[in-house]
């Protein structure tokens, strides 16, 4: 066996020597380099195929993500375009309710206020606020519209009047002179608009959470208890009708 191996090695060396003698050392070296290059090229092609497959997968994923982003942007644009239409529908619905009820209540001003969260403090503490979102004024009334003025009013300015609203679901003020000391902020707000009495009731959502209030204001004191009960009951009906409109949250998802 050893003899055979030695013979094979001798033949291999003799073969190489014969090639060198026949073609020269330079040609043999070039041939070796060509063979190495071919092997390297085949290795690169193999690796490139794997890389190509990877790139193809990445391109497919990026194309899918891009399509999703384009669709999302288009949906947002469509929803933004519908904002005015949604506002008109909601505002018209509230005005219809208030216009009809104002005649029955015979009040100077009938309005709707919504509680909301304003901007947050640096540590995330919310600033709770209330805004007037709809109002109807009696014809030839001295009471002026305040819709544009009463926006994002901090709840803290309402003293403890909101506590009574929260506990009982309504607040009755037969004569604002009686609340000058107890609710000075509310007193000033009413007095500045020639109002002497008012009744407000809470508007609840389906989870029994207060969304806002419906409020009827009068230029004279309320002295008749039966009249006060009628106003409160009428406002409760108003609140029930307004609740589905005010609970129309995330309305863009429902367009």
C-alpha positions as CSV (number, residue, x, y, z in Angstrom):
1,X,0.0,0.0,0.0
2,X,2.8,2.4,0.9
3,X,4.5,1.5,-2.3
4,X,1.4,2.3,-4.3
5,X,1.0,5.7,-2.6
6,X,4.6,6.6,-3.3
7,X,4.2,5.6,-6.9
8,X,1.0,7.8,-7.2
9,X,2.8,10.8,-5.7
10,X,5.7,10.3,-8.0
11,X,3.4,10.1,-11.0
12,X,1.6,13.3,-9.8
13,X,4.9,15.2,-9.4
14,X,6.0,13.9,-12.8
15,X,2.7,15.0,-14.3
16,X,3.1,18.6,-12.9
17,X,6.7,18.6,-14.1
18,X,5.6,17.6,-17.5
19,X,3.0,20.4,-17.7
20,X,5.6,22.9,-16.5
21,X,8.0,21.7,-19.1
22,X,5.4,21.7,-21.8
23,X,3.7,25.1,-21.1
24,X,6.0,26.9,-18.8
25,X,5.8,28.0,-15.1
26,X,3.9,31.2,-15.9
27,X,1.1,29.4,-17.8
28,X,0.7,26.9,-15.0
29,X,0.5,29.7,-12.4
30,X,-2.1,31.6,-14.5
31,X,-4.1,28.4,-14.8
32,X,-4.1,27.9,-11.1
33,X,-5.3,31.4,-10.5
34,X,-8.0,30.9,-13.1
35,X,-9.2,27.8,-11.3
36,X,-9.2,29.7,-8.0
37,X,-11.1,32.6,-9.5
38,X,-13.7,30.2,-10.9
39,X,-14.2,28.6,-7.5
40,X,-14.4,32.1,-5.8
41,X,-16.9,33.3,-8.4
42,X,-19.1,30.2,-7.8
43,X,-19.0,30.9,-4.1
44,X,-19.9,34.6,-4.6
45,X,-22.8,33.6,-6.9
46,X,-24.1,31.3,-4.3
47,X,-23.9,33.9,-1.5
48,X,-25.4,36.5,-3.8
49,X,-28.4,34.3,-4.4
50,X,-29.0,34.1,-0.7
51,X,-28.5,37.9,-0.4
52,X,-30.9,38.4,-3.3
53,X,-33.5,36.3,-1.6
54,X,-33.1,38.4,1.6
55,X,-33.4,41.7,-0.3
56,X,-36.5,40.4,-2.1
57,X,-38.1,39.6,1.3
58,X,-37.2,43.0,2.7
59,X,-38.5,44.8,-0.4
60,X,-41.8,42.9,-0.1
61,X,-42.1,43.9,3.5
62,X,-41.3,47.5,2.8
63,X,-43.8,47.6,-0.1
64,X,-46.5,46.2,2.2
65,X,-45.7,48.7,4.9
66,X,-45.7,51.6,2.4
67,X,-49.1,50.5,1.1
68,X,-50.5,50.4,4.6
69,X,-49.2,53.9,5.3
70,X,-50.6,55.3,2.1
71,X,-54.0,53.7,2.9
72,X,-53.9,55.1,6.5
73,X,-53.0,58.6,5.2
74,X,-55.9,58.4,2.7
75,X,-58.3,57.3,5.4
76,X,-57.2,60.2,7.6
77,X,-57.6,62.7,4.8
78,X,-61.1,61.4,4.1
79,X,-62.1,61.7,7.7
80,X,-60.6,65.2,8.0
81,X,-62.6,66.2,5.0
82,X,-65.8,65.0,6.8
83,X,-65.2,67.0,10.0
84,X,-67.3,70.0,8.8
85,X,-70.1,67.7,7.7
86,X,-70.1,65.9,11.1
87,X,-70.0,69.3,13.0
88,X,-73.0,70.6,11.0
89,X,-75.0,67.4,11.7
90,X,-74.2,67.5,15.5
91,X,-74.6,71.2,15.8
92,X,-77.9,71.2,13.9
93,X,-79.2,68.3,16.1
94,X,-78.4,70.2,19.3
95,X,-79.9,73.5,18.0
96,X,-83.2,71.7,17.0
97,X,-83.5,70.3,20.5
98,X,-82.7,73.6,22.2
99,X,-85.0,75.7,19.9
100,X,-88.0,73.5,20.6
101,X,-87.3,73.3,24.4
102,X,-86.6,77.1,24.7
103,X,-90.2,77.9,23.7
104,X,-91.6,75.5,26.3
105,X,-89.2,76.8,29.0
106,X,-89.7,80.5,28.0
107,X,-86.2,81.2,29.3
108,X,-83.8,84.0,28.3
109,X,-81.0,81.6,27.4
110,X,-80.9,77.8,27.0
111,X,-77.5,76.3,26.7
112,X,-75.4,73.2,26.7
113,X,-72.0,72.9,28.4
114,X,-69.5,70.0,27.9
115,X,-66.8,68.9,30.4
116,X,-63.5,68.2,28.9
117,X,-59.8,67.9,29.6
118,X,-57.6,70.9,28.5
119,X,-53.9,70.9,28.2
120,X,-51.8,68.9,30.7
121,X,-49.3,70.1,33.2
122,X,-45.6,69.2,32.9
123,X,-46.1,66.1,35.0
124,X,-49.3,64.9,33.3
125,X,-51.8,66.4,35.7
126,X,-54.9,67.3,33.7
127,X,-56.5,70.7,33.7
128,X,-60.3,70.0,33.8
129,X,-62.4,72.5,31.9
130,X,-65.9,73.2,30.6
131,X,-67.0,74.9,27.4
132,X,-70.3,76.1,26.0
133,X,-71.0,74.1,22.9
134,X,-74.5,75.4,22.0
135,X,-77.0,78.1,23.0
136,X,-80.3,79.6,22.1
137,X,-81.2,83.2,23.1
138,X,-84.8,84.5,23.5
139,X,-85.8,87.0,20.9
140,X,-85.4,90.6,22.1
141,X,-83.6,89.5,25.3
142,X,-81.1,91.6,27.1
143,X,-79.1,88.4,27.7
144,X,-76.2,88.2,25.2
145,X,-74.7,85.1,23.5
146,X,-71.6,83.9,25.3
147,X,-70.8,80.9,23.2
148,X,-67.5,82.4,21.9
149,X,-66.4,83.7,25.3
150,X,-67.2,80.6,27.5
151,X,-64.6,78.2,26.1
152,X,-62.2,76.1,28.1
153,X,-63.2,77.6,31.5
154,X,-61.3,75.9,34.3
155,X,-63.7,74.0,36.6
156,X,-61.9,75.3,39.6
157,X,-63.6,78.8,39.1
158,X,-67.0,77.3,39.8
159,X,-66.4,77.0,43.5
160,X,-68.5,74.1,45.1
161,X,-71.5,74.5,42.8
162,X,-70.3,71.5,40.7
163,X,-70.2,69.4,43.8
164,X,-73.9,69.8,44.2
165,X,-74.4,69.1,40.5
166,X,-72.4,65.9,40.9
167,X,-74.2,64.8,44.0
168,X,-77.7,65.5,43.0
169,X,-77.7,65.7,39.2
170,X,-79.1,69.2,39.2
171,X,-78.5,72.7,40.6
172,X,-81.3,75.2,41.2
173,X,-80.7,78.9,41.9
174,X,-84.0,80.7,42.4
175,X,-82.2,84.1,43.1
176,X,-78.6,84.7,42.4
177,X,-78.4,87.1,45.3
178,X,-78.5,84.0,47.5
179,X,-75.3,82.6,46.1
180,X,-73.2,85.7,46.1
181,X,-71.1,84.4,49.0
182,X,-71.3,80.7,48.4
183,X,-70.7,80.6,44.7
184,X,-69.1,84.0,43.8
185,X,-67.7,83.0,40.4
186,X,-71.1,81.6,39.3
187,X,-72.8,84.6,40.7
188,X,-70.6,87.0,38.7
189,X,-71.0,85.0,35.5
190,X,-74.8,85.1,35.7
191,X,-75.1,88.7,36.9
192,X,-72.9,90.0,34.1
193,X,-75.4,88.6,31.6
194,X,-78.5,90.1,33.3
195,X,-79.5,86.7,34.7
196,X,-81.3,86.4,38.1
197,X,-82.1,82.7,38.3
198,X,-81.2,79.5,36.6
199,X,-81.7,75.7,36.6
200,X,-79.1,73.2,35.4
201,X,-79.2,69.4,35.1
202,X,-76.5,66.9,34.4
203,X,-76.2,65.1,31.0
204,X,-75.3,61.5,31.5
205,X,-73.8,59.0,29.1
206,X,-74.6,55.3,28.9
207,X,-72.2,54.6,31.7
208,X,-73.9,57.1,34.0
209,X,-71.0,59.5,33.8
210,X,-71.6,63.2,33.5
211,X,-70.8,64.6,30.1
212,X,-72.0,68.1,30.7
213,X,-75.0,70.2,31.7
214,X,-78.1,71.7,30.2
215,X,-78.9,75.1,31.7
216,X,-82.0,77.4,31.5
217,X,-81.5,81.0,32.6
218,X,-84.1,83.6,33.5
219,X,-84.2,87.4,33.8
220,X,-86.4,87.2,36.9
221,X,-86.3,85.3,40.2
222,X,-88.0,81.9,40.3
223,X,-90.6,82.0,43.1
224,X,-93.0,79.3,42.0
225,X,-91.9,75.9,43.1
226,X,-94.2,74.2,40.6
227,X,-92.5,76.2,37.9
228,X,-89.1,75.2,39.2
229,X,-90.1,71.5,39.0
230,X,-91.5,72.0,35.5
231,X,-88.2,73.6,34.4
232,X,-86.1,70.8,35.9
233,X,-88.2,68.0,34.4
234,X,-88.1,69.7,31.0
235,X,-84.3,70.0,31.3
236,X,-84.1,66.4,32.1
237,X,-85.8,65.6,28.9
238,X,-83.5,67.9,27.1
239,X,-80.5,66.2,28.7
240,X,-81.8,62.7,27.6
241,X,-82.1,63.9,24.0
242,X,-78.6,65.5,24.1
243,X,-76.8,62.6,25.6
244,X,-76.5,60.4,22.4
245,X,-75.2,63.5,20.5
246,X,-72.6,64.3,23.2
247,X,-71.6,60.7,23.5
248,X,-70.7,60.6,19.8
249,X,-67.0,60.2,20.7
250,X,-64.4,59.2,18.2
251,X,-66.9,60.2,15.5
252,X,-64.2,59.9,12.8
253,X,-64.2,56.1,13.2
254,X,-68.0,56.0,12.7
255,X,-68.1,58.1,9.5
